[in-house]
Amino acid sequence: RLSRRQPSVPGREDWIRVRLREGLAEPLLGGSSALSNLVDSDGYIRIDAGCEGIAEGEEVEVLLHT
């Protein structure tokens, strides 16, 4: 489940870095160039191009780093 709402721009597929905490996926703030986000993240969630975002508490699939 997502710990807070994650907005997205319709028409663009987004990949958001997340950290897993207490059973929740917490979106990390900052852009794709923020190296600290990459180090702190456990994986990614994908927001479809046709979607305006994901609501807080919504179930998400996390693609874990390998």
C-alpha positions in Angstrom: 0.0 0.0 0.0 1.2 3.5 -0.8 1.9 5.7 2.3 0.8 9.0 0.6 -0.7 10.2 -2.6 1.6 10.2 -5.6 0.4 12.5 -8.4 1.4 12.0 -12.0 0.9 13.9 -15.3 -1.7 12.1 -17.6 -0.1 10.9 -20.8 3.3 10.1 -19.2 4.4 6.8 -17.7 6.2 7.4 -14.4 8.6 5.2 -12.4 8.7 6.4 -8.8 11.4 5.3 -6.3 10.0 4.0 -3.1 11.3 2.9 0.3 9.5 0.1 2.2 8.6 1.0 5.8 6.2 -0.9 8.1 4.4 -2.6 5.2 4.0 0.6 3.2 5.6 1.9 0.0 6.9 5.4 0.7 7.5 7.5 -2.4 10.9 9.3 -2.2 11.0 13.0 -3.0 13.3 14.4 -5.7 13.9 13.8 -9.3 15.5 11.0 -11.2 18.9 12.7 -10.9 18.9 12.6 -7.1 21.5 9.9 -6.3 20.5 9.8 -2.7 17.0 8.5 -3.8 18.6 5.7 -5.6 20.7 4.7 -2.6 17.7 5.0 -0.2 15.1 3.3 -2.3 14.1 -0.4 -2.1 12.4 -0.4 -5.5 10.1 1.3 -7.9 6.4 1.6 -8.6 5.0 2.3 -12.1 2.2 4.8 -12.8 0.4 4.2 -16.1 0.4 6.9 -18.7 -3.4 7.2 -18.5 -3.4 7.7 -14.8 -3.4 11.0 -12.8 -1.6 9.4 -9.9 -2.1 6.8 -7.1 -4.1 7.5 -4.0 -2.8 7.1 -0.4 -3.5 3.6 0.8 -3.9 2.1 -2.7 -2.3 -1.3 -3.2 0.8 -1.0 -5.5 3.2 -3.5 -6.9 6.8 -2.7 -6.0 9.6 -3.9 -8.3 12.5 -4.5 -6.0 16.1 -3.8 -6.8 18.1 -7.0 -7.5 
